[in-house]
Amino acid sequence: MRPQTAMNRDWIATARTLSEALPYLQRYEGATVVIKLGGHAMGSNEAMISFARDIALMSQVGVNPVIVHGGGPMINEMLDKLGVQSEFVGGKRVTDAATMDVVEMVLSGLVNKRIVAAINSQGGHAVGLSGKDDNLIQCEQADQTLGFVGRPHQMNTGVLRTLFDANIIPVIAPIGIGPDGQTFNINGDTAAGAIAGALKADRLLLLTDVPGVKNEAGEVVTELTAAQIREMTSDGTIAGGMIPKTETALAALEQGVRASVILDGRAPNACLLELFTDHGAGSIIRSK
């Protein structure tokens, strides 16, 4: 029997938060949400478990989450351990055959299975895939000078819909397949955007290590249109590493995703805050 104790303000606040979340829980029941996992959320076991718990909860309340992950730092570490020398062109690593073998080993193996295990440890039901499975992500070579770096050009989402029907969470390594069976490395954001577009997802969540898209004053803008993003990019307000993320967000919108969100993966429960509260957790971008 539970002990008799006086009501605590924190308990009341928790109950109120759950009650206020009801419209959002109803809103997202059956919705597909594609989440690009990278940065801080992958950097520590504590952050990974927190993320995994959020994903398990999303699945429990009827959302269909799809996780697409990166793993650049782990790839670099393994290349160094194995003594694989890399060539760089314009600051970008050339993915030759030897490098591609390591990339696939790390992304489809070490990183992917770590995420799968974390979600399953929190009561979710996750399986690991790469874009090569069932020809999920079919690629063409993005740039000859960069070797086996791919650009998605055709998607086969049948396997993902089968997993949704079985209440299983797909965790996808950004590895694609070429027309002659070649293996290609794909930028994680690009892969997530392509999958979200092919699924006509309700949301694409791009987890980053910044709070969101900032204006000229350095303040996070919580709601943006595609036109505003283009204008801010044109005038230099959006620059550097934010450009490819906003480009991915816009490309997803053009393919039928209802909204893209660039949010801070360092914030505890960022995905839950974005989906199930009034204030969200980053910058939401809509077509209009």
Backbone as a ProteinNet text record, in pm:
[ID]
protein_1_A
[PRIMARY]
MRPQTAMNRDWIATARTLSEALPYLQRYEGATVVIKLGGHAMGSNEAMISFARDIALMSQVGVNPVIVHGGGPMINEMLDKLGVQSEFVGGKRVTDAATMDVVEMVLSGLVNKRIVAAINSQGGHAVGLSGKDDNLIQCEQADQTLGFVGRPHQMNTGVLRTLFDANIIPVIAPIGIGPDGQTFNINGDTAAGAIAGALKADRLLLLTDVPGVKNEAGEVVTELTAAQIREMTSDGTIAGGMIPKTETALAALEQGVRASVILDGRAPNACLLELFTDHGAGSIIRSK
[TERTIARY]
84.9	0	87.9	49.9	126.4	103.6	209.3	192.1	106	32.4	-49	42	49.2	133.2	55.1	97.5	32.8	65.5	-26.8	-4.2	119.5	199.6	321.9	300.3	350.9	330	386.7	500.2	560.7	469.6	405.4	315	196.6	144.5	30.2	70	189.6	237.8	254.1	301.2	317.3	182.3	84.3	-50.1	-109.8	-86.9	-138.6	-74.1	57.3	128.4	72	46.7	-10	-148.3	-228	-362.8	-357.3	-266.4	-254.7	-200.9	-131.6	-75.8	-181.4	-298.9	-399.9	-433	-458.8	-490.8	-378.5	-254.3	-140	-124.4	-150.4	-147	-250.5	-368	-473.1	-434.2	-374.4	-335.5	-234.3	-138.7	-30.9	-53.4	-168.8	-195.3	-198.6	-116.2	-108.1	-18.1	38.6	124	263.6	328.7	466.2	558.7	657.5	754.4	893.9	967.2	1104.4	1199.3	1291.5	1382.2	1526.2	1600.4	1744.5	1817.9	1883.7	1957.5	2104.2	2159.5	2301	2343.9	2469.3	2517.9	2515.1	2477.9	2486.1	2403.6	2289.2	2200.9	2267.6	2375.2	2446.7	2574.8	2604.7	2736.8	2759.1	2653.5	2670.9	2561.9	2589.9	2490.4	2365.7	2383.8	2268.8	2177.7	2238.1	2158.4	2090.1	2159.5	2101.6	1981.6	1993.2	1882.1	1762.7	1789	1680.3	1608.7	1685.4	1627.1	1546.5	1604.2	1537	1405	1401.8	1277.8	1170.8	1211.3	1116.3	1058.9	1144.3	1099.1	1004.6	1037.4	949.6	813.1	813.2	686.1	605.8	672.6	603.5	534.9	606.6	548.2	430.8	444.1	339.9	208.8	216.9	93.6	45.4	100.1	43	116	228.6	309.2	393.7	421.1	514.1	647.8	740.2	869.3	963.5	1040	1144.8	1273.5	1376	1502.2	1603.8	1665.4	1777.9	1895	2008.7	2119.2	2244	2330.6	2463.7	2565.7	2686.9	2793	2931.8	2945.5	3073.8	3189.4	3175.6	3287.8	3330.8	3234.3	3267.8	3340.8	3301.3	3370.2	3515	3534.4	3670	3757.5	3699.3	3773.1	3815.4	3723.6	3755.5	3857.7	3846.1	3944.4	4084.5	4093.2	4222.8	4275.8	4186.4	4227.6	4280.3	4214.8	4252.3	4362.8	4402.1	4508.6	4469.4	4339.4	4293.3	4314.3	4398.5	4429.2	4319.9	4283.4	4177.1	4231.8	4176.6	4207.6	4090.6	4121.2	4016.2	4017.7	3897.5	3882	3786.4	3834.1	3749.5	3699.5	3780.8	3742.4	3651.6	3616.6	3528.7	3607.6	3578.3	3649.5	3609.6	3707.8	3682.1	3653.3	3538.1	3499.5	3541.6	3664.6	3710.5	3660.4	3698.7	3645.1	3680	3805.3	3847.2	3770.4	3753.7	3678.3	3532.4	3475.7	3335.2	3312.3	3405.9	3392.8	3383.5	3467.2	3466.3	3338.5	3296.1	3171.9	3053.8	3042.5	2930.8	2939.4	3058.7	3077	3034.3	3074.6	3044.4	2896.7	2843.7	2705.6	2603.9	2617.4	2519.6	2539.8	2660.3	2690.2	2689.7	2804.1	2823.8	2718.5	2702.8	2612.6	2467.1	2428.1	2289	2242	2322.2	2278.6	2278.1	2362.8	2359.3	2225.3	2177.4	2049	1934.3	1937.7	1834.3	1828.1	1944.3	1948.8	1894.8	1926.9	1880	1727.8	1668.5	1521.9	1456.7	1510.3	1452.7	1465.7	1573.3	1592.1	1488.6	1425.9	1324.4	1182.2	1170.3	1037.4	985.9	1065.5	1025.7	1056.7	1015.4	1043.5	1107.7	1240.3	1314.2	1393.7	1410.8	1499.5	1589.7	1710.3	1805.6	1807.1	1814.8	1820.7	1926.7	1963.7	2033.3	1952.7	1991.6	1921.3	1936.9	2025.8	2044.1	1936.3	1875.4	1775.5	1650.9	1612	1495.3	1502.8	1627.6	1646.5	1574.7	1580.4	1510.7	1555.7	1688.8	1740.7	1829.2	1778.5	1856.4	1923.2	2054.3	2136.6	2199.7	2239.1	2331.7	2451.1	2563.5	2683.4	2663.8	2691.7	2668.8	2777.4	2903.5	3016	3131	3172.9	3278.1	3403.9	3435.4	3559.5	3555	3434.4	3420.9	3402.8	3407.3	3399.4	3259.2	3248.6	3121.6	3031.3	3003	2906.8	2781.7	2667.5	2546.1	2443.1	2358.2	2242	2118.1	2023.2	1902.3	1825.9	1782.4	1700.4	1575.3	1567.5	1445.6	1434.7	1312.4	1291	1191.2	1213.5	1120.1	1079.5	968.7	930.4	842.1	822.2	734	774.1	904.2	950.5	917.6	922.7	891.8	743.8	657.2	513.5	478.6	550	530.3	567.6	677.6	719.9	619.8	565.3	463.1	343.9	302.1	187.3	213.6	340.9	378	421.4	402.2	440.1	589.3	669.9	815.1	877.1	977.1	1041.5	1163.4	1166.2	1284	1394.9	1516.3	1635.6	1726.5	1750.2	1808.6	1946.5	2045	2177.8	2177.9	2239	2233.6	2333.4	2309.6	2387.9	2292.8	2329.7	2241.2	2301.3	2220.9	2260.5	2254.8	2358.9	2364.6	2304.9	2296.5	2231.7	2301.4	2430.3	2503.6	2543.4	2471	2497.2	2604.4	2653.6	2754.8	2694.2	2779.6	2738	2777.8	2685.1	2712	2687.3	2772.8	2755.3	2667.7	2566.8	2474.6	2480.2	2479.2	2466.6	2340.7	2353.1	2241.1	2118.4	2137.4	2024.1	1955	2036.8	1981.6	1898.8	1951.5	1879.3	1748.2	1751.9	1629.9	1525.4	1569.3	1475.8	1413.4	1495.5	1443.8	1342.5	1370.4	1277.2	1147.5	1160.1	1040.3	955.4	1020.4	945.9	875.9	945	885.2	766.9	772.6	663.6	552.9	576.9	484.4	459.9	569.9	563.5	494.1	437.3	374.9	481.5	591.6	700	835.6	931	1072.2	1140.7	1200.3	1270.5	1420.7	1491.9	1636.3	1701.8	1754.6	1818.8	1958.7	1987.9	2116.7	2176	2290.6	2351.2	2336.3	2232.8	2198.4	2048.6	2001.7	1860.6	1762.5	1809.5	1718.9	1773.8	1688.4	1727.5	1721.5	1830.7	1838.4	1826.3	1769.2	1758.9	1885.4	1884	2002.7	2045.1	1951.2	1981.5	2029.8	2038.7	2083.5	1974.9	1850.1	1737.3	1676.9	1637.4	1575.1	1436.6	1411.7	1279.2	1201.6	1091.3	1020.6	934.2	886.4	803.3	850.6	868.3	919	846.6	840.2	790	909.2	882.4	987.3	1042	954.5	998.2	1092.3	1062.6	1149.3	1286.5	1288	1415.5	1500.9	1439.2	1514.7	1568	1486.5	1529.3	1645.2	1637.9	1743.4	1872.4	1860	1979.5	2041.7	1958.1	2005.3	2079.9	2029.3	2094.7	2205.3	2233.5	2345.4	2311.3	2184.6	2145.8	2161	2117.9	2142	2271.6	2367.5	2499	2560.7	2674	2751.4	2674.4	2686.4	2625.7	2474.7	2414.2	2268	2211.4	2289.3	2238.6	2196.2	2282.7	2236.5	2117	2104.6	1989.4	1860.9	1865.2	1744.7	1713	1816.3	1791.8	1722.2	1765.9	1699.7	1555.1	1532.3	1396.4	1306.5	1356.8	1276.9	1250.2	1350.9	1332.7	1225.2	1223.1	1121.5	981.6	969.4	839.3	791.8	884.2	847.9	800.9	846	805.8	680.3	621.7	494.5	496	610.3	614.9	539.7	458.3	373	453.5	557.7	642.3	775.7	880.5	1014.1	1051.9	1124.2	1162.7	1312.2	1381.8	1522.5	1524.4	1567.1	1555.5	1681.8	1691.6	1812.3	1810.4	1893.2	1900.7	1965.1	2025	2083.8	1977.1	1860.5	1753.5	1689.7	1672.3	1607.4	1467.5	1436.2	1302.3	1262	1359.4	1333.8	1221.1	1220.4	1117.6	979	968.1	838.4	791.2	883.8	847.7	794.7	858.7	818	680.1	654.3	530	411.9	436.5	325.3	306.8	369.8	347.3	318.6	268.7	235.6	358.8	468	581.1	684.2	680.9	777.4	919.4	1017.8	1156.7	1256.5	1211	1304.5	1234.9	1280.2	1224.3	1144.4	1014.8	930.1	917	932.7	929.9	815.1	726.4	613.3	623.3	549.9	552.7	506.1	398.7	342.3	318.2
-120.2	0	124.4	224.4	348	427.9	493.2	573.1	695	737.7	858.8	979.9	1063.7	1183.6	1301.8	1419.3	1541.9	1563.2	1628.4	1658.3	1747.9	1717.7	1792.3	1875	1999.9	2086.6	2026.2	1958.2	1895.5	1787.5	1711.5	1606.1	1668.6	1776.4	1843.6	1899	1956.5	2010.4	1899.6	1784.2	1670.6	1625.8	1616	1575.7	1677.5	1806.5	1911.1	1901	1875.6	1861.8	1745.8	1634	1518.9	1550.8	1620.9	1657.5	1750.8	1849.7	1945.5	1881.3	1768.3	1698.9	1621.7	1600.2	1514.5	1554.5	1682.3	1716.3	1681.4	1694	1662.8	1512.1	1437.5	1291.6	1243.8	1305.2	1269.7	1313.6	1431.3	1487.3	1397.5	1340.3	1264.4	1113.3	1068.7	924.9	878.5	782.2	730.3	810.6	922.3	1007	946	975.3	933	1050.8	1029.3	1132.4	1077.2	1141	1099.9	1187.6	1124.8	1196	1168.2	1274.1	1259.1	1274	1167.2	1164.2	1189.5	1286.9	1315.6	1408.4	1448.2	1545.2	1495	1584.1	1557.2	1435.6	1416.6	1306.3	1170.3	1164.3	1039.3	1033.7	1143.8	1157.2	1090.3	1057.6	995.9	890.9	794.8	691	750.8	851	913.5	980.9	1055.8	1123	1021.3	913.3	810.2	743.7	713.1	649.1	743.2	871.9	969.7	977.3	981.6	983.9	856.8	742.1	613.9	605.9	659.5	658.3	742.7	857.8	943.3	871.1	800.7	729.2	615.8	543.2	434.9	490.6	606.5	668.2	710.7	771.4	811.7	693	582.5	462.3	410.8	418.9	369	444.7	574.9	655	663.2	579.3	566.3	638.6	704.5	767.8	660.9	680	592.7	665.8	649	716.6	638	711.1	653	725.9	652.1	713.1	695.9	806.5	803.5	866	798.8	846.6	875.8	956.9	980.9	896.7	949.6	877.1	918.5	1043.2	1091.4	1075.7	1117.8	1104.2	958.5	866.8	725.1	670.8	718.4	677.7	726.1	851.3	907	829.8	795.8	721.2	584	516	382.7	389.1	489.4	505.4	523.8	603.5	625.4	495.7	420.7	295.2	195	191.9	94.9	146.5	271.6	327.9	351	375.3	402.2	550.2	579.8	718.1	775.8	900	964.4	1081.4	1101.1	1215.9	1313.3	1442.7	1543.6	1632.6	1662.8	1753.5	1863.7	1987.4	2098.8	2084.8	2023.8	2005.3	1886.8	1811.6	1696	1567.4	1466.6	1340.7	1264.7	1212.9	1124.8	984.6	930.3	797.5	695.2	643.5	538.7	404.2	295.5	163.3	123.1	149.3	112	192.2	320.3	404.8	362.1	327.7	287	162.6	70.1	-51	-15.5	80.2	121.6	196.5	286.2	362	267.5	168.2	74.6	-6	-49.6	-127.7	-48.3	77	159.3	198.1	249.3	297.8	185.2	82.6	-26.4	-121.7	-121.8	-211.9	-141.6	-86.7	-30.3	72.8	175.3	285.9	241.3	176.9	136.9	46.2	-51	-148	-88.1	12.5	81.4	152	217.6	288.5	189.1	81.9	-21.4	-77.5	-109.9	-168.3	-70.1	59	159.5	169.7	173.8	182.7	58.4	-57.1	-181.1	-190.5	-133.5	-136.9	-52.7	41.4	128.2	82.4	-39.6	-95.4	-78.4	-15.9	-4.9	-132.3	-136.8	-252.1	-196.2	-201	-140.1	-244.7	-221.3	-304.5	-212.2	-258.4	-179.9	-215.4	-113.4	-129.7	-36	-58.4	44.5	67.6	168.2	196.9	89	-7.1	-117.8	-224.3	-231.1	-334.4	-310.1	-410.8	-403.6	-283.2	-243	-127.2	-2.5	16.6	128.8	263.3	284.7	410.1	377.2	406.3	383.5	514.5	505.4	624.6	636.4	757.8	784.7	856.7	853.7	918	1069.5	1128.7	1272.1	1355.5	1310.6	1387.6	1290.2	1277.9	1182.2	1203.7	1328.6	1357.2	1309.7	1283.6	1241.5	1091	1017.8	871.9	822.8	730	661.6	742.3	863.7	947.8	954.2	918.2	903.2	1011.3	1024.6	1113.1	1028.4	1024.4	943.4	988	892.2	929.1	843.8	734.7	653	582.1	579.2	520.5	405.9	304.7	192.7	177.9	239.3	246.7	130.5	31	-79.8	-147.1	-168.2	-235.5	-151.8	-19.4	66.8	58.4	54.5	45.4	-90.1	-193.8	-325.1	-321	-252.1	-239.5	-156.7	-50.7	28.4	-60.3	-143.9	-231.4	-325.6	-358.4	-448.5	-373.6	-239.3	-154.4	-165.7	-172.2	-180.8	-50.4	-2.4	126	101.5	155.6	140.3	236.9	184.8	266	248.8	356.1	344.8	409.3	331.6	383.6	442.9	561.8	629.7	571.8	448.5	377.5	340.1	372.2	344.7	246.7	209.6	112	178.1	154.5	210.3	117.5	161.8	82.9	-49.9	-58	-181.9	-251.5	-217.9	-281.1	-213.7	-97.5	-26.4	23.5	30.9	85.9	233.2	318.3	461	513.1	605	678.9	800.7	825.5	937.8	1028.2	1158	1250.6	1217.2	1212.5	1169.9	1258.6	1390	1481.5	1457	1439.7	1416.1	1288.2	1182	1054.6	1069.3	1140.3	1159.3	1237.2	1342.1	1420.8	1340.1	1255.2	1173.3	1071.3	1011	913.1	981.8	1098.1	1172.1	1209.2	1254.1	1290.9	1172.3	1059	940	888.9	907.8	863.3	968.3	1088.6	1200.9	1218	1223.3	1226.1	1351.7	1341.1	1457.5	1555.8	1503.5	1587.3	1525.7	1613.3	1578.3	1656.8	1587.9	1651.9	1634.1	1744.9	1741.9	1785.3	1690	1721.4	1777.2	1891.1	1957.2	1992.4	2061.1	2110.4	2261.2	2316.6	2458.8	2467.8	2578.3	2586.8	2593.3	2631.1	2644.1	2745.8	2794.1	2894.8	3032.3	3107	3237.8	3351.6	3464.7	3583.6	3668.2	3787.1	3873.1	3910.9	3916.2	3953.6	3834.9	3717.7	3598.4	3531	3568.6	3509.8	3395.5	3288.8	3175.4	3214.4	3187	3212.2	3081.1	3080.9	2955.8	2908.6	3001.5	2962.5	3037.4	2960.9	3018.3	2957.9	3033.3	2978.6	2948	2871.1	2839.5	2968.2	3064.3	3190.4	3266.5	3265.8	3333.7	3266.5	3134.1	3061.4	3100.3	3106.4	3142.2	3285.4	3374.6	3514.4	3526.4	3454.4	3459.8	3396.4	3298.3	3238	3333.4	3398.6	3492	3609.3	3660.1	3778.3	3742.7	3611.5	3569.3	3546.4	3567.1	3542.1	3394.2	3309.1	3165	3135.4	3077.4	3054.5	2928	2889.3	2777	2647	2574.9	2442.6	2442.8	2561.9	2567.9	2559.8	2598.4	2598	2458.2	2354.6	2222.2	2170	2208	2162.2	2227.6	2357.2	2423.8	2378	2348.6	2296.1	2160.5	2076.2	1947	1967.3	2062.3	2091.1	2135.5	2222.3	2272	2162	2081.2	1971.3	1875.2	1848.7	1759.3	1818.8	1949.2	2014.6	2002.2	2019.6	2011.5	1871.8	1771.3	1633.3	1591.6	1682.5	1650.7	1636.8	1659.7	1659.3	1782	1764.2	1875.3	1987	1952.2	2054.3	1992.2	2073.1	2032.4	2116.6	2055	2125.4	2106	2215.6	2211.2	2242.4	2145.3	2159.5	2115.7	2157	2136.6	1998.6	1908.6	1774	1768.5	1879.3	1883.3	1901.8	1954.7	1980	1848.8	1826.3	1703.4	1690.6	1571.8	1541.3	1634.1	1670.4	1767.3	1721.9	1594.3	1545.8	1552.9	1518.9	1524.9	1669.2	1759.7	1900.6	1953.3	1912.2	1960.8	1909.7	1782.4	1722.7	1744.8	1743.5	1731.5	1851	1965.3	2085.6	2205.4	2312.1	2433.8	2502.2	2502	2588.2	2522.9	2391.9	2326.4	2334.6	2304.1	2299.6	2349	2417.9	2463.9	2552.1	2546	2627.8	2539	2563.1	2485	2559.9	2485.5	2544.1	2481.3	2565.7	2519.7	2581.1	2523.7	2573.8	2719	2750.8	2886.8	2936.2
0	0	0	-80.3	-84.6	43.2	94	215.8	189.4	291.6	281.9	296.6	194.8	199.6	146.8	188.4	141	-6.1	-76.7	-217.2	-232.4	-330.9	-358.1	-484.8	-484.8	-600.4	-728	-717.1	-834.9	-892.1	-803.1	-849.9	-924.1	-867.9	-930.2	-1067.1	-1074.1	-1200.9	-1304.5	-1259.7	-1351	-1404.9	-1315.9	-1357.9	-1454.6	-1428.5	-1516.7	-1655.3	-1656.6	-1784.3	-1864.9	-1798.8	-1867.9	-1922.8	-1842.5	-1886.3	-2007.2	-2002.9	-2112.8	-2239.8	-2224.4	-2341.1	-2418.8	-2360.3	-2423.8	-2567.4	-2597.5	-2737.2	-2834.1	-2787.9	-2874.9	-2892.2	-2785.8	-2796.1	-2897.4	-2891.8	-2988.6	-3129.2	-3137.9	-3268.5	-3341	-3266.8	-3329.4	-3330.7	-3282.8	-3287.1	-3432.9	-3465.8	-3601.5	-3694.1	-3645.3	-3728.6	-3741.8	-3853.9	-3876.4	-3849.3	-3763.6	-3727.4	-3753.1	-3843.6	-3874	-3793.5	-3722	-3632	-3672.7	-3703.5	-3730	-3597.2	-3556.7	-3430.2	-3458.1	-3388.8	-3402	-3290.5	-3292	-3196	-3053.3	-2960.5	-2817.2	-2776.1	-2841	-2802.1	-2820.1	-2901.1	-2920.6	-2838	-2766.9	-2708.5	-2574.6	-2503.7	-2372	-2351.2	-2264.1	-2236.4	-2173.1	-2087.1	-2020.9	-2123.2	-2217.5	-2320.5	-2410.9	-2441.5	-2527.9	-2461.1	-2333.1	-2261.8	-2253.2	-2229.2	-2223.8	-2358.9	-2466.4	-2600.5	-2625.8	-2589.1	-2611.9	-2536.4	-2415.6	-2336.8	-2405.3	-2458.9	-2530.3	-2652.6	-2725.3	-2845.6	-2807.3	-2701.1	-2655.2	-2615.3	-2549.5	-2509.4	-2632.7	-2730.5	-2853	-2918.3	-2926.4	-2986.1	-2903.4	-2771.7	-2681.5	-2699.2	-2733.3	-2745.7	-2890.6	-2978.9	-3112.3	-3224	-3192.8	-3296.8	-3365.8	-3494.8	-3567	-3582.9	-3485.8	-3499.7	-3591.2	-3671.3	-3754.5	-3719	-3678	-3638	-3750.6	-3790.9	-3884.4	-3810.8	-3810.4	-3727.3	-3808.3	-3749.5	-3802.8	-3729.1	-3721.5	-3651.5	-3694.4	-3741.8	-3791.1	-3694.5	-3567.5	-3473.8	-3452.3	-3449.9	-3431.9	-3555.9	-3674.1	-3797.4	-3794.1	-3758.5	-3752.1	-3654.2	-3539.6	-3438.2	-3490.1	-3559	-3609.9	-3723	-3810.4	-3917.6	-3859.1	-3752.5	-3687.9	-3626.1	-3560.7	-3497	-3599.3	-3715.3	-3817.6	-3910.3	-3891.1	-3972.1	-4116.2	-4141	-4276.8	-4306.1	-4404.1	-4439.2	-4528.5	-4503	-4580	-4659.6	-4776.2	-4859.2	-4849.5	-4853.1	-4843.2	-4967.5	-5016.3	-5130.3	-5087.4	-5087.5	-5045	-4903.4	-4817.3	-4677.4	-4651.6	-4756.5	-4741.5	-4762.4	-4677.9	-4687.2	-4813.1	-4883.8	-4997.1	-4942.5	-4979.4	-4933.2	-5038.5	-5023	-5113.7	-5064.3	-5130.6	-5097	-4953.8	-4912.9	-4776.9	-4672.3	-4698	-4604.8	-4598.8	-4715.2	-4719.3	-4635.2	-4636.3	-4554.1	-4406.1	-4363.6	-4223	-4190.2	-4280.5	-4259.6	-4239.8	-4326.4	-4315	-4186.5	-4151.5	-4029	-3905.9	-3900.4	-3782.9	-3779.2	-3891.6	-3892.1	-3880.3	-3965.1	-3964.3	-3847.1	-3791.6	-3682	-3548.4	-3510.1	-3376.6	-3338.5	-3420.9	-3384.7	-3389.5	-3497	-3515.4	-3402.4	-3369.2	-3268	-3128	-3105.8	-2976.8	-2957.6	-3062.5	-3053.6	-3037.5	-3116.4	-3107	-2965.5	-2909.4	-2775	-2671.5	-2687.2	-2591.3	-2593.8	-2712.8	-2723.4	-2665.2	-2697.2	-2645.6	-2493.7	-2439.4	-2293.3	-2220.9	-2293.4	-2233.6	-2264.8	-2317.1	-2341.6	-2482	-2569.9	-2709.3	-2784.6	-2909.6	-2996.3	-3123.2	-3128	-3238.8	-3314.6	-3443.8	-3525.3	-3607	-3633.8	-3708.7	-3856.1	-3940	-4084.7	-4139.5	-4263	-4339.9	-4466.7	-4541.7	-4665.5	-4770.4	-4745.5	-4839.3	-4822.2	-4703.8	-4676.6	-4760.1	-4836.2	-4924.3	-5018.8	-5053.8	-5142.6	-5091	-4959.6	-4897.1	-4954.8	-4963	-5018	-5138.2	-5256	-5377.7	-5417.9	-5445.7	-5461	-5598.3	-5626	-5734.9	-5673.6	-5741.4	-5689.3	-5686.6	-5570.7	-5555.2	-5622.5	-5612.3	-5665.1	-5689.6	-5812.9	-5846.8	-5765.7	-5737	-5664.7	-5520.1	-5466.9	-5326.5	-5312	-5422.3	-5414.2	-5385.8	-5288.4	-5262.4	-5167.6	-5208.8	-5137.4	-5223.9	-5164.3	-5243.2	-5222.2	-5322.2	-5317.5	-5341.2	-5246.7	-5267.5	-5390.9	-5471.6	-5587	-5599.7	-5525	-5525	-5390.4	-5336.9	-5204.4	-5214.5	-5130.7	-5121.7	-4975.2	-4938.9	-4797.2	-4751.7	-4837.3	-4800.1	-4670.7	-4650	-4528.1	-4404.8	-4416.8	-4302.4	-4266.9	-4366.6	-4339.7	-4277.4	-4318.8	-4257.5	-4109.5	-4078.6	-3938.8	-3858.5	-3917.1	-3847.4	-3807.5	-3900.5	-3874.3	-3757.5	-3736.7	-3627.3	-3502.2	-3501.8	-3388.2	-3358.2	-3463.2	-3448.9	-3498	-3425.4	-3454.3	-3542.8	-3664.7	-3750.7	-3708.3	-3700.2	-3673.3	-3794.2	-3869	-4002.6	-4009.6	-4055.2	-4083.6	-4223.7	-4242.1	-4372.5	-4473.1	-4509.2	-4610.1	-4722.9	-4847.3	-4959.5	-5058.4	-5155.1	-5256.9	-5394.6	-5475.5	-5609.5	-5713	-5838.6	-5943.7	-5973.3	-5947.5	-5971.7	-5842.1	-5735.5	-5606.9	-5523.9	-5569.3	-5491.3	-5360	-5258.7	-5130.4	-5124.6	-5077.7	-5070.5	-4929	-4888.8	-4764.3	-4794.4	-4710.7	-4731.1	-4609.3	-4630.7	-4518.9	-4439	-4305.9	-4223	-4234.9	-4239.3	-4255.7	-4389.4	-4495.1	-4628.4	-4631.2	-4569.6	-4565.4	-4489.9	-4376.5	-4297	-4376.1	-4446.8	-4526.9	-4638.7	-4703.3	-4813.1	-4762.4	-4648	-4590.3	-4548.1	-4482.9	-4441	-4561.4	-4668.7	-4789.2	-4851.2	-4857.4	-4918.3	-4837.7	-4705.5	-4618.1	-4605.2	-4661.8	-4639.9	-4490.2	-4416.1	-4269.9	-4219.4	-4101.6	-4039.1	-3992.3	-3940	-3891.1	-3926.5	-3958.6	-3965.6	-3855.3	-3759.5	-3648.9	-3669.4	-3684.6	-3702.4	-3571.8	-3495.8	-3368.3	-3394.5	-3333.5	-3352.8	-3216.5	-3220.4	-3096.7	-3083.5	-3147.2	-3132.8	-3106	-3046.2	-3006.8	-3122.9	-3241.6	-3356	-3454.5	-3543.6	-3642.7	-3576.4	-3588.9	-3522.7	-3623.7	-3576.9	-3660.5	-3648.2	-3707.4	-3705.9	-3565	-3472.8	-3334.4	-3251.9	-3314.8	-3242.7	-3161.7	-3186.7	-3114.6	-3196	-3128.6	-3195.9	-3245.4	-3372.2	-3430.8	-3424.5	-3353.6	-3326.4	-3443.1	-3527.6	-3641.9	-3766.8	-3874.8	-3999	-4117.7	-4226.2	-4351.7	-4442.4	-4546.5	-4643.4	-4705.1	-4733.4	-4793.3	-4700	-4571.1	-4475	-4467.3	-4471.9	-4468.9	-4589.9	-4706.6	-4827.6	-4818	-4765.2	-4751.6	-4653.1	-4538.7	-4437.8	-4488.5	-4575.5	-4635	-4735.5	-4813.9	-4915.8	-4854.2	-4739.4	-4679.9	-4580.5	-4565.3	-4481.5	-4335.5	-4297.3	-4158.3	-4124.7	-4215.2	-4202.9	-4277	-4205.5	-4265.3	-4206.6	-4264.1	-4210.5	-4208.6	-4096.7	-4084.3	-4080.6	-4059.2	-4057.8	-4198.8	-4299.5	-4437.1	-4482.4	-4470	-4515.1	-4437.3	-4309.3	-4231.3	-4281.3	-4307.1	-4357.4	-4499.4	-4578.6	-4713.5	-4706.1	-4612.4	-4592.3	-4550.4	-4458.3	-4411.1	-4525.7	-4611.7	-4723.9	-4826.7	-4854	-4949.8	-4900.9	-4769.7	-4713.7	-4730.5	-4707.5	-4725.3	-4869.5	-4962.7	-5104.5	-5142.5	-5067.7	-5095.4	-5019.4	-4943.4	-4878.8	-4728.8	-4663.8	-4516.8	-4466.4	-4363.7	-4317.7	-4253.8	-4177.9	-4115.3	-4077.7	-4086.9	-4043.2	-3922	-3828.4	-3706.5	-3683	-3663.2	-3622.9	-3474	-3393.5	-3248.7	-3177.4	-3053.7	-2972.9	-2909.2	-2961.4	-2905.5	-2768.4	-2723.8	-2589.4	-2482.1	-2521.4	-2424.6	-2381.8	-2252.4	-2206.5	-2266.5	-2315	-2367.9	-2482.5	-2565.7	-2672.9	-2765.2	-2803.3	-2896.7	-2834.6	-2706.4	-2638.9	-2624.6	-2591.2	-2580.6	-2713.5	-2822.4	-2954	-2993.3	-2968.6	-3017	-2923.7	-2792	-2697.8	-2605	-2637.7	-2556.4	-2646.9	-2585.3	-2659	-2716.6	-2640.5	-2675.1	-2765.3	-2781.3	-2868.2	-2814.1	-2902.7	-2855.6	-2958.9	-3061	-3163.9	-3263.6	-3389.3	-3497.3	-3591.6	-3600.6	-3689.6	-3823	-3932	-4066.9	-4144	-4194.8	-4275.2	-4414.9	-4507.3	-4644	-4651.3	-4577.5	-4580.5	-4439
[MASK]
++++++++++++++++++++++++++++++++++++++++++++++++++++++++++++++++++++++++++++++++++++++++++++++++++++++++++++++++++++++++++++++++++++++++++++++++++++++++++++++++++++++++++++++++++++++++++++++++++++++++++++++++++++++++++++++++++++++++++++++++++++++++++++++++++++++++++++++++++++++++++++++++

